[in-house]
């Protein structure tokens, strides 16, 4: 688990929106692939008689193949690495925000546990433990929203990593395009070598 960074896996269009607008976007979790997860957020909204519950997910762990393939698969995927303390401080400017790490439970554990309604947004099945998720949610008892933009300064960014599947010939062009956005000329932008690292290959060639 990283105490310094939070990573957001997304795609190039979402990254460009963030860089131009300086905003992150929370959405309705009903579209999530894991219906167990979205169901708990629905229960949280209904039990607390809220009009809106929106969410955005991050990971506290280092780069993994799983995160790339599941959350930003394909050549348009990106990973934004945020400076954790600065990111969380920026969240404090928005009313109605809760955030925290997700707890992972097995079925026998949750059968025996007394689950508090307030914990529902931050519970997930144990099979997802390797994701080491950190979740940000917005809640409102009076406002009905399907999305929420939260202001986030570019200074919160530590690094942007482009997909390991982006063609090496396209990488420098995308990098230049991103850096041409106002205020982004000095951003640290790299291409992931997770599935194709030349040093790793060379070290294997040196085996005896």
C-alpha positions as CSV (number, residue, x, y, z in Angstrom):
1,X,0.0,0.0,0.0
2,X,1.3,3.4,-0.9
3,X,1.1,6.2,1.7
4,X,2.3,8.8,-0.8
5,X,0.1,8.2,-3.9
6,X,-3.3,7.4,-5.2
7,X,-3.7,6.1,-8.7
8,X,-6.6,6.6,-11.0
9,X,-6.8,4.3,-14.0
10,X,-8.9,5.9,-16.8
11,X,-8.7,6.8,-20.5
12,X,-7.3,9.6,-22.7
13,X,-10.6,11.5,-23.1
14,X,-11.1,11.6,-19.3
15,X,-7.5,12.7,-18.8
16,X,-7.8,15.5,-21.3
17,X,-11.0,16.7,-19.6
18,X,-9.2,16.7,-16.3
19,X,-6.1,18.5,-17.6
20,X,-8.2,21.2,-19.4
21,X,-10.9,21.7,-16.7
22,X,-8.8,20.9,-13.6
23,X,-11.7,18.8,-12.3
24,X,-12.3,15.2,-11.4
25,X,-15.7,13.7,-12.1
26,X,-17.8,11.5,-9.8
27,X,-20.5,9.4,-11.4
28,X,-23.5,7.3,-10.4
29,X,-22.2,3.8,-9.5
30,X,-25.2,2.0,-11.1
31,X,-23.2,1.4,-14.2
32,X,-20.4,-0.5,-12.4
33,X,-19.6,-4.0,-13.5
34,X,-19.7,-5.4,-9.9
35,X,-23.4,-5.4,-9.0
36,X,-22.6,-6.4,-5.4
37,X,-20.7,-3.2,-5.1
38,X,-23.2,-0.9,-6.7
39,X,-26.0,-2.6,-4.7
40,X,-24.3,-1.6,-1.4
41,X,-24.1,2.0,-2.5
42,X,-27.8,1.9,-3.5
43,X,-28.6,0.5,0.0
44,X,-26.5,3.2,1.6
45,X,-28.5,5.9,-0.4
46,X,-31.9,4.4,0.4
47,X,-31.2,3.6,4.1
48,X,-30.0,7.2,4.7
49,X,-32.8,8.7,2.5
50,X,-30.3,10.5,0.3
51,X,-31.1,11.9,-3.1
52,X,-27.6,11.4,-4.6
53,X,-24.6,9.1,-4.0
54,X,-21.8,9.4,-6.6
55,X,-18.4,7.7,-6.5
56,X,-14.9,7.6,-8.0
57,X,-12.4,4.8,-7.4
58,X,-8.6,4.9,-7.0
59,X,-6.0,2.3,-6.0
60,X,-3.4,2.6,-3.2
61,X,-1.1,0.0,-4.8
62,X,1.6,0.1,-7.4
63,X,1.1,-0.6,-11.1
64,X,-0.4,-4.0,-11.8
65,X,-1.5,-5.8,-15.0
66,X,-5.0,-6.3,-13.4
67,X,-5.6,-2.6,-13.1
68,X,-4.5,-1.8,-16.6
69,X,-6.5,-4.6,-18.2
70,X,-9.7,-4.1,-16.2
71,X,-9.9,-0.4,-15.7
72,X,-8.1,1.1,-18.7
73,X,-7.5,-1.7,-21.2
74,X,-6.4,-0.9,-24.7
75,X,-4.0,1.7,-26.1
76,X,-6.1,4.7,-24.9
77,X,-5.7,3.8,-21.2
78,X,-3.8,6.0,-18.7
79,X,-2.9,6.0,-15.1
80,X,-2.9,9.3,-13.2
81,X,-0.7,9.2,-10.1
82,X,-1.9,11.8,-7.5
83,X,0.1,13.1,-4.6
84,X,-2.1,11.7,-1.8
85,X,-1.9,14.5,0.8
86,X,-2.5,17.3,-1.8
87,X,-5.3,15.4,-3.4
88,X,-7.2,14.7,-0.2
89,X,-6.7,18.4,0.9
90,X,-8.3,19.5,-2.4
91,X,-11.3,17.2,-1.7
92,X,-12.0,19.1,1.6
93,X,-13.1,22.1,-0.5
94,X,-16.2,20.2,-1.7
95,X,-19.2,19.7,0.6
96,X,-20.7,16.2,1.0
97,X,-17.5,14.2,0.4
98,X,-16.5,11.0,2.2
99,X,-13.4,9.1,1.3
100,X,-11.5,6.1,2.6
101,X,-10.0,2.7,1.9
102,X,-12.2,-0.2,1.0
103,X,-12.4,-3.1,3.4
104,X,-12.6,-6.6,1.9
105,X,-14.6,-9.4,3.6
106,X,-15.3,-13.0,2.9
107,X,-18.9,-14.3,3.0
108,X,-18.5,-16.1,6.4
109,X,-17.1,-12.8,7.9
110,X,-20.0,-10.6,6.7
111,X,-22.5,-13.3,7.8
112,X,-21.3,-13.0,11.4
113,X,-20.7,-9.2,11.3
114,X,-23.0,-6.4,12.3
115,X,-22.7,-4.2,9.2
116,X,-23.2,-0.5,9.9
117,X,-25.0,1.3,7.2
118,X,-22.3,4.0,7.1
119,X,-19.7,1.3,6.2
120,X,-21.6,0.0,3.1
121,X,-19.9,2.3,0.5
122,X,-16.5,1.0,1.7
123,X,-17.1,-2.8,1.7
124,X,-16.3,-5.2,-1.0
125,X,-15.9,-9.0,-1.5
126,X,-12.5,-10.5,-0.6
127,X,-11.9,-11.7,-4.1
128,X,-11.1,-8.0,-5.0
129,X,-8.6,-7.5,-2.2
130,X,-5.7,-7.1,-4.6
131,X,-7.2,-3.9,-6.0
132,X,-6.4,-2.1,-2.7
133,X,-9.1,0.4,-3.5
134,X,-9.5,3.9,-2.1
135,X,-13.0,5.4,-2.7
136,X,-14.3,8.9,-2.9
137,X,-18.1,9.4,-2.6
138,X,-20.4,12.4,-2.7
139,X,-23.7,12.3,-0.9
140,X,-26.6,14.7,-0.7
141,X,-30.0,14.5,1.0
142,X,-31.4,17.4,-1.0
143,X,-29.8,17.6,-4.5
144,X,-30.3,15.0,-7.2
145,X,-27.2,14.7,-9.3
146,X,-25.9,12.2,-11.9
147,X,-22.4,13.6,-11.9
148,X,-20.3,16.0,-9.9
149,X,-17.1,17.8,-10.9
150,X,-14.6,18.6,-8.1
151,X,-11.9,21.2,-8.6
152,X,-8.4,19.6,-8.5
153,X,-5.2,21.6,-9.2
154,X,-2.7,20.1,-11.6
155,X,-0.1,20.4,-8.8
156,X,-1.8,17.3,-7.3
157,X,-0.4,15.2,-10.2
158,X,2.8,13.3,-9.6
159,X,3.0,11.4,-12.9
160,X,0.9,10.3,-15.9
161,X,1.6,6.9,-17.3
162,X,0.3,6.0,-20.7
163,X,-1.0,2.5,-21.6
164,X,1.5,-0.4,-22.1
165,X,-0.5,-1.2,-25.3
166,X,0.0,2.2,-27.0
167,X,2.2,1.8,-30.0
168,X,5.7,3.1,-29.3
169,X,5.5,5.3,-32.4
170,X,2.4,7.0,-31.2
171,X,3.6,7.6,-27.6
172,X,5.7,10.7,-28.3
173,X,2.9,12.3,-30.3
174,X,0.3,11.8,-27.5
175,X,2.9,13.0,-25.0
176,X,3.4,16.3,-26.9
177,X,-0.4,16.7,-27.3
178,X,-0.9,16.4,-23.6
179,X,1.9,18.8,-22.8
180,X,0.5,21.3,-25.2
181,X,-2.5,21.8,-22.9
182,X,-2.2,25.1,-21.0
183,X,-0.2,24.6,-17.8
184,X,0.9,21.0,-18.6
185,X,4.2,21.6,-20.4
186,X,6.3,20.2,-17.5
187,X,4.1,17.2,-16.6
188,X,6.0,13.9,-16.1
189,X,4.4,11.7,-18.8
190,X,5.8,8.2,-19.5
191,X,4.7,5.0,-21.2
192,X,4.3,1.9,-19.1
193,X,6.8,-0.9,-19.7
194,X,4.9,-3.4,-17.6
195,X,4.5,-5.9,-20.4
196,X,7.6,-5.0,-22.4
197,X,10.6,-3.9,-20.4
198,X,13.9,-4.0,-22.2
199,X,16.0,-4.1,-19.0
200,X,14.0,-7.1,-17.7
201,X,14.6,-8.9,-21.0
202,X,18.3,-8.0,-21.1
203,X,18.8,-9.3,-17.5
204,X,17.3,-12.6,-18.6
205,X,19.7,-12.8,-21.5
206,X,22.6,-12.4,-19.1
207,X,21.6,-15.6,-17.2
208,X,24.3,-18.3,-17.0
